[in-house]
Amino acid sequence: YYLYKQLLSSRRNVYFFRGHNIADFMCEVEEGSVCVVMDFRRYANPNIKVAKHAKDMGAKLIAVTDSRFCATALLADHQFTVATKSATMFESYTAGLALVDVIMMTLINLNGGKFKERLDRMEDVYTAFGMFGPQ
């Protein structure tokens, strides 16, 4: 979700696929699309279906996983493997969040002007709608 919100602030036609709406949004995937699948231990079956469909449609597939050998990583055009091990019984996704920040900084460096214009427009709309702060 963090990657989705960050990308949405920089470009149009960004979709967040999850559970009940995967099939609806997969209709938007076509040649030239980029599909990012986050797939961590337990490797949910819908993730592999999304990955296969994206590849079938000619989209570029990026896998962010904790294993370079999981099914989505093996299908991916590009893969990022991030550590999820933690000192507790719960996985840590800190490395994944850091990767999102690196991706966003790269996009900003490559497309700084367009990115700033979109952020300025978003800020104006958020202000007009009173989204933040007292009303």
MDAnalysis code that builds the backbone (N, CA, C; Angstrom):
import MDAnalysis as mda
import numpy as np

u = mda.Universe.empty(405, n_residues=135, atom_resindex=np.repeat(np.arange(135), 3), trajectory=True)
u.add_TopologyAttr("name", ["N", "CA", "C"] * 135)
u.add_TopologyAttr("resid", np.arange(1, 136))
u.add_TopologyAttr("resname", ["TYR", "TYR", "LEU", "TYR", "LYS", "GLN", "LEU", "LEU", "SER", "SER", "ARG", "ARG", "ASN", "VAL", "TYR", "PHE", "PHE", "ARG", "GLY", "HIS", "ASN", "ILE", "ALA", "ASP", "PHE", "MET", "CYS", "GLU", "VAL", "GLU", "GLU", "GLY", "SER", "VAL", "CYS", "VAL", "VAL", "MET", "ASP", "PHE", "ARG", "ARG", "TYR", "ALA", "ASN", "PRO", "ASN", "ILE", "LYS", "VAL", "ALA", "LYS", "HIS", "ALA", "LYS", "ASP", "MET", "GLY", "ALA", "LYS", "LEU", "ILE", "ALA", "VAL", "THR", "ASP", "SER", "ARG", "PHE", "CYS", "ALA", "THR", "ALA", "LEU", "LEU", "ALA", "ASP", "HIS", "GLN", "PHE", "THR", "VAL", "ALA", "THR", "LYS", "SER", "ALA", "THR", "MET", "PHE", "GLU", "SER", "TYR", "THR", "ALA", "GLY", "LEU", "ALA", "LEU", "VAL", "ASP", "VAL", "ILE", "MET", "MET", "THR", "LEU", "ILE", "ASN", "LEU", "ASN", "GLY", "GLY", "LYS", "PHE", "LYS", "GLU", "ARG", "LEU", "ASP", "ARG", "MET", "GLU", "ASP", "VAL", "TYR", "THR", "ALA", "PHE", "GLY", "MET", "PHE", "GLY", "PRO", "GLN"])
u.atoms.positions = np.array([
    [0.833, -1.190, 0.000],
    [0.000, 0.000, 0.000],
    [0.874, 1.248, 0.000],
    [1.978, 1.176, 0.721],
    [2.912, 2.309, 0.764],
    [3.454, 2.615, -0.638],
    [3.834, 1.588, -1.374],
    [4.311, 1.793, -2.747],
    [3.206, 2.389, -3.605],
    [2.002, 1.874, -3.479],
    [0.864, 2.388, -4.244],
    [0.658, 3.879, -3.990],
    [0.614, 4.281, -2.733],
    [0.386, 5.697, -2.406],
    [1.521, 6.567, -2.926],
    [2.743, 6.084, -2.830],
    [3.890, 6.851, -3.333],
    [3.815, 6.991, -4.857],
    [3.539, 5.910, -5.548],
    [3.455, 5.980, -7.008],
    [2.284, 6.841, -7.461],
    [1.168, 6.743, -6.759],
    [-0.009, 7.541, -7.102],
    [0.282, 9.031, -7.005],
    [1.180, 9.397, -6.114],
    [1.522, 10.819, -5.995],
    [2.407, 11.293, -7.142],
    [2.924, 10.374, -7.938],
    [3.835, 10.782, -9.001],
    [3.307, 10.535, -10.404],
    [2.278, 9.713, -10.528],
    [1.794, 9.401, -11.873],
    [0.340, 8.956, -11.855],
    [-0.247, 8.933, -13.035],
    [-1.641, 8.495, -13.183],
    [-1.700, 7.001, -13.476],
    [-2.898, 6.474, -13.478],
    [-3.129, 5.071, -13.826],
    [-2.339, 4.109, -12.954],
    [-2.370, 4.356, -11.663],
    [-1.759, 3.453, -10.686],
    [-2.906, 2.767, -9.959],
    [-2.863, 1.445, -9.879],
    [-3.933, 0.688, -9.267],
    [-3.378, -0.181, -8.141],
    [-4.196, -0.403, -7.141],
    [-3.832, -1.251, -6.010],
    [-4.714, -2.483, -6.058],
    [-4.153, -3.628, -6.366],
    [-4.907, -4.877, -6.482],
    [-4.875, -5.573, -5.144],
    [-6.026, -6.027, -4.705],
    [-6.058, -6.735, -3.431],
    [-7.345, -7.540, -3.333],
    [-7.202, -8.772, -2.954],
    [-8.339, -9.628, -2.674],
    [-9.495, -9.519, -3.639],
    [-10.545, -8.860, -3.206],
    [-11.802, -8.831, -3.935],
    [-11.744, -8.107, -5.272],
    [-10.777, -7.217, -5.488],
    [-10.788, -6.427, -6.724],
    [-9.690, -6.806, -7.712],
    [-9.000, -7.903, -7.494],
    [-7.892, -8.265, -8.385],
    [-8.374, -8.429, -9.817],
    [-9.415, -9.204, -10.039],
    [-9.874, -9.444, -11.409],
    [-10.318, -8.152, -12.082],
    [-10.988, -7.264, -11.330],
    [-11.432, -5.990, -11.905],
    [-10.259, -5.191, -12.450],
    [-9.215, -5.068, -11.657],
    [-8.083, -4.253, -12.081],
    [-7.166, -4.965, -13.061],
    [-7.146, -6.277, -13.050],
    [-6.310, -6.989, -14.009],
    [-6.791, -6.747, -15.436],
    [-8.044, -6.319, -15.594],
    [-8.549, -5.953, -16.916],
    [-7.806, -4.745, -17.482],
    [-7.184, -3.946, -16.621],
    [-6.444, -2.763, -17.044],
    [-5.034, -3.088, -17.531],
    [-4.539, -4.278, -17.232],
    [-3.169, -4.647, -17.586],
    [-3.091, -4.972, -19.067],
    [-2.117, -4.357, -19.712],
    [-1.922, -4.571, -21.147],
    [-0.436, -4.442, -21.467],
    [-0.107, -4.646, -22.720],
    [1.283, -4.483, -23.130],
    [1.739, -3.063, -22.795],
    [2.912, -2.956, -22.202],
    [3.428, -1.653, -21.790],
    [3.143, -1.327, -20.329],
    [2.240, -2.088, -19.705],
    [1.981, -1.887, -18.281],
    [3.162, -2.406, -17.474],
    [3.251, -1.916, -16.263],
    [4.224, -2.435, -15.304],
    [3.428, -2.927, -14.110],
    [3.649, -4.167, -13.741],
    [2.930, -4.770, -12.623],
    [3.949, -5.133, -11.545],
    [3.727, -4.623, -10.337],
    [4.603, -4.932, -9.208],
    [3.841, -5.877, -8.290],
    [4.448, -7.032, -8.020],
    [3.842, -8.002, -7.114],
    [4.733, -8.122, -5.886],
    [4.133, -7.861, -4.727],
    [4.817, -8.055, -3.452],
    [4.427, -9.446, -2.972],
    [5.398, -10.315, -2.815],
    [5.085, -11.716, -2.511],
    [6.058, -12.235, -1.457],
    [5.548, -12.430, -0.244],
    [6.389, -12.848, 0.867],
    [5.938, -14.197, 1.394],
    [6.741, -14.758, 2.255],
    [6.517, -16.094, 2.802],
    [5.025, -16.389, 2.958],
    [4.667, -17.525, 2.566],
    [3.321, -18.096, 2.436],
    [2.836, -17.957, 0.999],
    [3.391, -17.017, 0.230],
    [3.193, -16.902, -1.221],
    [1.764, -17.203, -1.662],
    [0.906, -16.231, -1.485],
    [-0.520, -16.377, -1.779],
    [-0.767, -16.733, -3.245],
    [-1.676, -17.659, -3.477],
    [-2.002, -18.101, -4.832],
    [-2.408, -16.970, -5.776],
    [-3.192, -15.979, -5.327],
    [-3.537, -14.896, -6.262],
    [-2.307, -14.163, -6.820],
    [-1.223, -14.118, -6.068],
    [-0.031, -13.429, -6.568],
    [0.514, -14.093, -7.825],
    [0.564, -15.399, -7.852],
    [1.069, -16.093, -9.034],
    [0.105, -15.920, -10.200],
    [-1.202, -15.883, -9.922],
    [-2.171, -15.649, -10.996],
    [-1.998, -14.257, -11.592],
    [-1.797, -13.272, -10.727],
    [-1.550, -11.904, -11.203],
    [-0.280, -11.858, -12.044],
    [0.772, -12.495, -11.557],
    [2.051, -12.493, -12.273],
    [1.901, -13.148, -13.650],
    [1.250, -14.298, -13.701],
    [1.073, -14.997, -14.976],
    [0.229, -14.171, -15.944],
    [-0.852, -13.587, -15.437],
    [-1.718, -12.776, -16.299],
    [-0.960, -11.565, -16.840],
    [-0.203, -10.902, -15.984],
    [0.568, -9.739, -16.427],
    [1.535, -10.133, -17.536],
    [2.224, -11.234, -17.355],
    [3.158, -11.701, -18.387],
    [2.421, -12.056, -19.673],
    [1.274, -12.730, -19.550],
    [0.487, -13.106, -20.728],
    [0.030, -11.879, -21.512],
    [-0.225, -10.781, -20.804],
    [-0.703, -9.554, -21.446],
    [0.444, -8.702, -21.991],
    [1.676, -9.107, -21.760],
    [2.820, -8.352, -22.279],
    [3.303, -7.253, -21.357],
    [2.850, -7.289, -20.109],
    [3.302, -6.287, -19.133],
    [4.679, -6.663, -18.607],
    [5.395, -5.681, -18.114],
    [6.640, -5.925, -17.396],
    [6.269, -6.294, -15.970],
    [6.926, -7.297, -15.437],
    [6.625, -7.761, -14.098],
    [7.815, -7.523, -13.184],
    [7.548, -6.852, -12.074],
    [8.552, -6.632, -11.039],
    [8.078, -7.389, -9.806],
    [8.942, -8.230, -9.270],
    [8.611, -8.980, -8.059],
    [9.461, -8.466, -6.910],
    [8.802, -8.167, -5.803],
    [9.488, -7.820, -4.560],
    [9.163, -8.954, -3.605],
    [10.179, -9.735, -3.261],
    [9.943, -10.955, -2.500],
    [11.028, -11.164, -1.449],
    [10.816, -12.164, -0.630],
    [11.843, -12.563, 0.332],
    [12.619, -13.782, -0.169],
    [12.317, -14.232, -1.396],
    [13.025, -15.370, -1.980],
    [13.122, -15.207, -3.485],
    [14.325, -15.304, -3.992],
    [14.478, -15.192, -5.452],
    [13.972, -16.438, -6.172],
    [13.554, -17.448, -5.411],
    [13.065, -18.686, -6.007],
    [11.557, -18.866, -5.915],
    [10.835, -17.894, -5.363],
    [9.376, -18.050, -5.327],
    [8.837, -17.896, -6.752],
    [7.642, -18.379, -6.980],
    [7.080, -18.440, -8.338],
    [7.015, -17.071, -9.013],
    [6.603, -16.032, -8.286],
    [6.503, -14.709, -8.910],
    [7.885, -14.180, -9.284],
    [8.868, -14.436, -8.450],
    [10.233, -13.981, -8.754],
    [10.763, -14.669, -10.007],
    [10.457, -15.941, -10.164],
    [10.936, -16.675, -11.329],
    [10.294, -16.190, -12.623],
    [9.080, -15.655, -12.547],
    [8.404, -15.111, -13.727],
    [8.813, -13.668, -14.036],
    [9.362, -12.983, -13.062],
    [9.572, -11.534, -13.149],
    [10.643, -11.134, -14.166],
    [10.422, -9.957, -14.757],
    [11.451, -9.329, -15.593],
    [12.543, -8.741, -14.705],
    [12.117, -8.250, -13.551],
    [13.040, -7.685, -12.563],
    [12.572, -8.149, -11.194],
    [13.524, -8.490, -10.347],
    [13.137, -8.904, -9.003],
    [14.029, -8.227, -7.972],
    [13.411, -7.935, -6.852],
    [14.111, -7.382, -5.699],
    [13.853, -8.335, -4.543],
    [14.913, -8.811, -3.952],
    [14.786, -9.707, -2.811],
    [15.103, -8.907, -1.561],
    [14.170, -8.872, -0.623],
    [14.363, -8.118, 0.615],
    [14.254, -9.058, 1.807],
    [15.063, -8.793, 2.809],
    [15.042, -9.596, 4.028],
    [13.787, -9.290, 4.829],
    [13.188, -10.336, 5.393],
    [12.012, -10.144, 6.253],
    [12.220, -10.779, 7.621],
    [13.375, -11.327, 7.854],
    [13.643, -11.974, 9.148],
    [13.654, -10.925, 10.250],
    [13.201, -11.349, 11.415],
    [13.093, -10.441, 12.543],
    [13.496, -11.176, 13.814],
    [13.827, -10.410, 14.832],
    [14.152, -11.008, 16.128],
    [12.899, -11.538, 16.828],
    [11.737, -11.120, 16.356],
    [10.480, -11.586, 16.943],
    [9.857, -12.645, 16.035],
    [8.688, -13.134, 16.405],
    [8.015, -14.136, 15.582],
    [7.324, -13.526, 14.358],
    [7.302, -12.219, 14.259],
    [6.651, -11.532, 13.145],
    [7.691, -11.034, 12.159],
    [7.394, -11.200, 10.865],
    [8.307, -10.726, 9.842],
    [8.424, -9.207, 9.885],
    [9.563, -8.702, 9.477],
    [9.786, -7.261, 9.387],
    [9.812, -6.868, 7.916],
    [9.077, -5.838, 7.575],
    [9.041, -5.366, 6.197],
    [9.789, -4.045, 6.038],
    [10.679, -3.755, 6.962],
    [11.461, -2.522, 6.928],
    [12.289, -2.436, 5.652],
    [12.913, -3.527, 5.262],
    [13.733, -3.516, 4.044],
    [12.866, -3.230, 2.818],
    [11.654, -3.766, 2.789],
    [10.737, -3.493, 1.685],
    [10.338, -2.033, 1.624],
    [10.082, -1.431, 2.772],
    [9.743, -0.001, 2.811],
    [10.923, 0.845, 2.357],
    [12.124, 0.458, 2.754],
    [13.319, 1.181, 2.313],
    [13.471, 1.083, 0.793],
    [13.169, -0.084, 0.236],
    [13.232, -0.257, -1.217],
    [12.244, 0.672, -1.915],
    [11.038, 0.809, -1.381],
    [10.055, 1.728, -1.954],
    [10.625, 3.150, -1.967],
    [11.266, 3.551, -0.894],
    [11.867, 4.889, -0.851],
    [12.946, 5.051, -1.914],
    [13.755, 4.027, -2.126],
    [14.798, 4.085, -3.162],
    [14.162, 4.194, -4.544],
    [13.124, 3.408, -4.796],
    [12.425, 3.472, -6.081],
    [11.864, 4.869, -6.308],
    [11.233, 5.424, -5.282],
    [10.644, 6.759, -5.425],
    [11.706, 7.825, -5.646],
    [12.813, 7.754, -4.948],
    [13.879, 8.741, -5.146],
    [14.449, 8.638, -6.562],
    [14.535, 7.441, -7.085],
    [15.002, 7.263, -8.460],
    [14.025, 7.889, -9.441],
    [12.733, 7.652, -9.240],
    [11.721, 8.260, -10.117],
    [11.751, 9.779, -10.039],
    [11.920, 10.308, -8.843],
    [11.986, 11.763, -8.682],
    [13.201, 12.310, -9.419],
    [14.336, 11.655, -9.283],
    [15.546, 12.117, -9.967],
    [15.401, 12.055, -11.479],
    [14.687, 11.060, -11.984],
    [14.500, 10.927, -13.427],
    [13.407, 11.833, -13.971],
    [12.388, 12.124, -13.162],
    [11.203, 12.863, -13.626],
    [10.844, 14.004, -12.689],
    [11.818, 14.674, -12.135],
    [11.580, 15.671, -11.094],
    [10.529, 16.718, -11.396],
    [10.572, 17.325, -12.586],
    [9.629, 18.394, -12.915],
    [8.194, 17.931, -12.931],
    [7.923, 16.819, -13.603],
    [6.560, 16.282, -13.673],
    [6.076, 15.857, -12.290],
    [6.966, 15.281, -11.525],
    [6.628, 14.844, -10.180],
    [6.206, 16.032, -9.319],
    [6.973, 17.115, -9.366],
    [6.659, 18.307, -8.568],
    [5.328, 18.913, -8.992],
    [5.072, 18.987, -10.288],
    [3.798, 19.529, -10.775],
    [2.617, 18.726, -10.217],
    [2.727, 17.415, -10.247],
    [1.630, 16.578, -9.741],
    [1.465, 16.755, -8.236],
    [2.564, 16.796, -7.494],
    [2.474, 17.012, -6.047],
    [1.834, 18.354, -5.718],
    [2.188, 19.397, -6.470],
    [1.593, 20.721, -6.250],
    [0.082, 20.686, -6.510],
    [-0.346, 20.005, -7.590],
    [-1.780, 19.882, -7.877],
    [-2.493, 19.118, -6.771],
    [-1.876, 18.046, -6.302],
    [-2.480, 17.260, -5.224],
    [-2.608, 18.093, -3.956],
    [-1.582, 18.836, -3.638],
    [-1.617, 19.681, -2.436],
    [-2.743, 20.703, -2.529],
    [-2.924, 21.312, -3.708],
    [-4.008, 22.279, -3.906],
    [-5.377, 21.626, -3.697],
    [-5.567, 20.430, -4.238],
    [-6.855, 19.736, -4.099],
    [-7.078, 19.317, -2.646],
    [-6.057, 18.778, -2.000],
    [-6.194, 18.382, -0.596],
    [-6.566, 19.586, 0.262],
    [-5.957, 20.716, -0.016],
    [-6.263, 21.946, 0.734],
    [-7.703, 22.390, 0.463],
    [-8.102, 22.385, -0.805],
    [-9.454, 22.810, -1.172],
    [-10.517, 21.909, -0.523],
    [-10.225, 20.644, -0.369],
    [-11.166, 19.708, 0.229],
    [-11.036, 19.627, 1.748],
    [-10.103, 20.392, 2.321],
    [-9.918, 20.390, 3.762],
    [-9.520, 19.031, 4.308],
    [-8.667, 18.322, 3.579],
    [-8.312, 16.963, 3.951],
    [-7.464, 16.885, 5.225],
    [-6.674, 17.895, 5.474],
    [-5.773, 17.875, 6.617],
    [-5.978, 19.110, 7.483],
    [-5.830, 18.944, 8.766],
    [-5.925, 20.072, 9.677],
    [-7.354, 20.432, 10.020],
    [-7.506, 21.449, 10.859],
    [-8.851, 21.871, 11.283],
    [-9.658, 22.417, 10.119],
    [-10.960, 22.241, 10.189],
    [-11.848, 22.696, 9.108],
    [-12.454, 24.014, 9.433],
])
